[in-house]
């Protein structure tokens, strides 16, 4: 048979299969823009401003609609009510992790990127360990305070001259995580630490590139074509190799009666469950968990700090009020601690407003439904990816008047006390709402004697 005829027949088959799959799936899912065969709705979405495209779709199709990335349907939730109904009211059914092809290649379904029983056990262990943190008799707060002092010293070396703080603001949260998982922090000029930071920064740039979006929509490209995704996979492999070396060092010096960090606690848990054939506490899960902590905590925190400093520079009246509260509650001769938070409502409001205003993760982390579920009269099949448009919640003008304006008053009541908001979802809804939590913790303390450089930046973000 003529090769050209074979090619035409193959392409026709792929096209017909794509049309059949999309038409059969669309009958069950929420409405949405009509997808094209194979490429879905990619031409109708502005990849530079996905949130704007989704907001426009919501005006036509409502707060729950479906878009196709390639041949894969994604159900998008727009607005507080839809997000709350899914992630809180039906939290168990929407608790799956929407694993994209690139994520699957890098995480292999281990650590926090897992699903089902594995995810629940690893998450429960990690949260309990980090919350209690009886490691080496040093709490997370101690480690954050130590790193904050080191960060301030680095900033002082600039002698108040103009500088780009991006690098050292990235080093600080990364070093806190190093202290939590590796027992110790690193000097900012340490070669291993610099290599680690370089890989994280490079991977973040790659992951946010249009090419990765294309690879996620057409996973065949990952194996068949060259591209920056190969650099990403190589960086991840090298980082995990470094973590494995650290795990081996911990195994050789482990004292089960005196755990020093998260790796020690994980190894002790492994020993306790060594006779359990179904145990999720394995070396590979440990490596994946540590890698996920770096991925989740480094870039989010450093970017929030960077934007926070920029906003304080642009709003000197806010900075002055924060400094006044710092001087009144903390003074100039000790480090801040979490107990100070309840006595600093304005600073607390500023921290929350920074996270609300910058809208760091506008579409959140992809979820997936764990079972077939009827949601708002639509049938969403098991495994369907769910995308929550957190921008639509953080910038809701019913909850936050003038949402595009930076205003700490969004989190203050008439008497100047801190005001909790269920709409505060900088990363997701589960942590902030399910237990009445006040959200993620970030303390940003600014101003030295001349109000030129930060006196202290103590930061540690936790979230989904």
N, C-alpha and C positions, 0 to 999 in steps of 0.2 A: 504493500500500500504506500502511496505517495506520502513522504514525511510531512509535507505541508498539510495534507488532509488529516493525518494523525494529530498534528498540532491543533488544527481547528476543532477536531472532535474533542480533544482533551480540554481545550479552553471552553468549549460549549458545555461540556459536562460540569466543569467547575462553576460556570456561571449559573447553570440550572440548579445545581446543588445549593449554591449560595442563595438563590432566590427562594427555593423551597424551604431551606432552613430558616431564613429570615421571616418568611410569610407565616410559617407554622408557629414560630416562637412569638411573633408579634400579636397573635390572637389571644395569648394568655397574659402578656405583660402590659404594664401601663402604656398609654399612648405616647407618641413622640414623633419627631420629624422622620419622614420617609427615608430609609437608608438606601444607598446605592449598592448594587451587588459588589461583594468582596471588600470594598473600601468603607462601607457603612456611611456614617455621617461626617467623615473626616473633613470633607470640603465645606461643610456647613458650620464647622467649629473653628474659631480663631485660636490657634494654639498659643498665641502670645497673651491671650486674655480669655481663658476658658470660662472663668466665672461670669464674665459679661455674656458670653454665648449661652451659658446655662440659665442665667437670669432671664434672657430674652425668650428662651424655650418655655420657661415656667409661666410666662405671661400668656402663652398660647395653650399650653397643655396642662397647666396646673402645678401644684407643689410636688407631685410624684410623676415622673416621666421617664421614658427609655431612650437612650441614645446608643448607637452602635459604633464601637471602635473596631474597625475591620468587620469581621463577621461575629464579633462577640457583643452581646447586649449588656448594657450597664444601666441599672436603675438609679436615677438621681433623685435625692431628697432635697427639697428647697424649703427653707423656712423652719422656724423653731418647732412648730407643732408637728410637722412631719418627721423631723429628726428625733424629737423626744419620743414620739409614738413608736418609732422603730428601735432606737438604741436603748431606751429606758423601759417603756411599757412592754416591748417585745424583745428585751435585751438578749435572752437566750437564743432565740431564733435568728437574730441578726449578729451573733457574736463571732461568726466565722471570719477568717482572715482572707481577704481577696488577694490571692497571690498572683502577681503578674509574671509573665515569662522571665523577665530579667531578674526579678526578685527570687524566683524559683531556682534559677541557676546559681545565684550568689549565696542564698541561705540554705538551699536543699531541704527546706521544710523543718529546720532545726531551730532551737532557741525560741525567742519570742515570735518568730515568723511561722511557727507551727500552727496546727489546728487541733481541735478536739481535745482528747485526754492529755496529750503531750503539752499543748499550750496551757491548759488549766494548771497542770502540776508545776511546770516551770515558772509560770507567772506567780502562782501562790507562794512557791518557795522564795523567789526573788524579792517579791514585795515584803514578805515576812522578814527575810534576812536584812533587807535595806532599812525596814522600819525599826526593827529591834536593834540591829547593828551592835552587838556586843563583841565586835571584832577587835582584838588587841586593845581592849579598853578605850578605844577611840571612836567617837560617834561621827556620823557624817558631818554634823555641824562643826566639830573640831577640824575636820579636814577642809571644809569650805573656808573656815576662818583662816587657816594656815595659808591656803592658796590665795585668798584675798590679800593677805599681807604681802605675799610674793608679787602679786600683780601690781599692787600699789608701788612697790619698790621699782619695778620695771618702768612704770609710768613716770615715776620721779626722775628716772635717768634721762628723760626727754628734756628736763629743765623747763617745762612749760612751753617748749617750742612746738610749732606745728608738726604733726606726725600722723601717720596712718596707723590706728590702733588695731586693725583687723587681725594681725597675726597674734599679738599677745592676748587679745580678747578671745581668740580661739584656743590658745594654749591653756588658759585658766580652767575652763570647764573640762577640757580633755584631761588635764592633770588631776582634777578632782576624781574623775572616773578611774584614772590610773591608780590613785590612792585607794579607792574602794576595791578594785579588783586585783591590783598587783602589790598592795600593801604600802607602796611608797610613791611619792611624786617624783618628777624628773626636773632637772634644771632645764631652762628654756633653750639652752644651747646643746643639750645632750643629743648625740647623733641618732640614737634609736628613737628618741622622742620626736625629733625633727622629721625623720623618715615616716613615722606613724602619722604625724600631722599632714605631711605632704600627700600621703595616700588618701587620707580622709578628704582633704580639700579637693584633690583631683577627682575623686569619685563623685563628690557632690556636684561638681561642674558637669561631669558626664551624665549623671542621672537626671539633671534638669535640662538636658539638651534635647532638641527636636528629634535627633536620631534615635534616642532611647524610646521615645514615644512610638516611632515607626517600628522599632524592634518588638515592642510590646504588642503592637497590633498585628504584626506579621512575624511570628517567632522563627519561621524558617530562615530568616535573614541572619539570625544569631549564629547558626552553624555554617551557613553557606557563603557569607560575605564578610570581608574585612571591615573594620570600623572601630570607633572608640570603645565599643562594648567589650572588645577583647582586652583593652587596657584596664577597664573596670574589673573584669573577671580575674585578671592577673594580680591587680592590687588587692583584691579580696583574698585570693589564695595566699599571697605573701603575708598579709595581716594575720590570717588564721594560722599560718605556720609560726609566726612570732608568738601568738597566744599559746600555741601548743608547747613551745619551748618554755614559756613561763609556767605552764601547768606542770611540766616535768620537774622544774625546779621546786615547785610547791610540793609535789609528791615526795621528793627526796628529803624535804625538811619539815614535813607535816607533823604537827603536834595536835592530836585530836582534842586535847584538853585546853588548848589555847589557840583557837582559830584567829588568823591575822586579817583575813579579808574574805571577799565573796568566793574566791576560788577555793580557799581552805574549807569554807562551809559546804560548798558543793561536793568536794572530795569526801568530806565526812559523811554527807548524805549518801554518796555512792557506796561507801563502805557499809553503811547501815542497811542498804538495800541490795547488797551483793548477791543474796540468795533469791531475789525476786527477778524471775526471767522476763517479766513485763515492765521492769523499771525503766523510766524515762531518764534516769540520772546516769548518763554515759559521758565519756570524754568528748564525743562529737557534739552532744547537746551543750556541754559546758563551754566549748569553744564558740559555738553558735550564739549562746546567751551573752558571753562577754563581748563578742563582736557587735551584737545588737545594741548593747548598752552604749558602746561608743557611737554607733550610727545615730541612735535616738537622742543622745544627750549632748553631743559635742556641737554640731552645727546649729541646732535649735537654740541652745543657750547663748552661744557666741553671737549669733545674729540678733537675738533679742537684746543682748547687752549693747551691741553696736548701735542698733536703732534707738534704744533707750537713751544712750548718751547724746545722739543726734537730736532727739526730741527735746531733751533738757537744754541743749544749747540753743535751740530755736525758741524755747519758751522760758526765758530767764525768770519770769514771775513764778512759774511752777517750781523751778530749781530753788528759788529763794525760800519758798514755803517748806520744801522738803528739808533744806538745810536747817531752817529754824526748828523743825520738829526733831531732827537729828540732834542738834545742840541741846534741846530741852530734855530729850529722853535718854540719849546715849552719851552725849558730851564728846570730848575730843581725846579722851585718854583710855578708851577701851573699844573692843570690837563689838559690833552688834550681834545679837543672838536672836533666836526665833521667839523667845519670850517677849522681846521688845515689840513684836509685830502687833500685838493687841493694844499697845499704847501709842501706836503710830498710824492712825486711820488715814491720814492724808498720804503718807508714803505708800501704804498698802493700796490705796486707790490709784496712785500714780503707776505702780507696778502693774495692776490689773488693766489700766487704761492703755499702757504701752502695748501689752499683749493683744488687747482688743483692737487697737488702732492699726497695728502693723499687719494683723491678719496673716500670721506666718505660714500656716498650713491651710490655705483656702478651701481645699477639697478634702481635707482630712486624710486618714489612712483608709484605703479601700477595705470594706467589709464584704462578707458573703453570707447568704442565708444558709443555715445548717439543715433546713428541712423545707419541703414544700409548704408555703404559707400563704394564706389569704390576707392581703393587706390592702385596706381601703377598696374592697371589692375587686381587687386584681389578684390573680394567682401568680406568685413569684416562685419559680421552680428552685429546688435545692441547688446550691452552688452558684446561683446568680450573683454577680458582683454588684455591690451597693456603694454608691458614692454620695457622701453627705457634703452639701455645699455649706461649709461653716461660715463663709463670708455672709451668707444671707441671714445668719443668726447674729453674728457679731456686729453687723451693720444694720440691724433692724431698727428703723426709726421710731417704732412704737415703744421700744424698750430704751433706746439710746437716742434722745433728741439730737439732731445734727450729728449723725454717726460719722460723717467724714471729717469732723473737727476733733482735734485732740483735746479732750476735756476730762480731767480727773473727777469732775463733779458727777460723771456718769455712775460713779461708785460711792457717792456720798449722799447721805440723807440731809434733811433740812437743818439738822443740828450739827452737821460736820462729822458724824460717825460713819464708819465704813458700812456700805450697803451691799449685801450679797445679791447677785443676779444669776438666775438659772440660765440666762442667755450667754453667760460667760463660758464659751467652749473654744479655747484657743487650739486644742488638739483633738478633742472628741467630747462625747457627752457622758460616758460611763463614770469616769473618775469624779467629775465635777458635780453630778447631780444625784447619782444613785445612793450616795450616803450623806448627802447634804454637805459635801466638801466645799471649801471656799476656793477650790481651784488649785492650780499649780503654783508652787512657791518660788518667787524670785525676789531677792532683796537687792536693790540697787541704791547704794549710799554714795552721795556725791559731795564734792567740795573739799578742798584743803583750806589752809589759812587764807589763801588768795583767791579761792574759788576758781582755780585754773584747771586743776586735774582732780580726778576722783580721789577722795580720801580713802574710800573702801568700796569695793564691789564684791559682794558675797553672793554667789549665785549657785543655785542648784535646782534645775527644773525636773519634775517628774511628770509623766503622762503616758497616754496610750500611744 
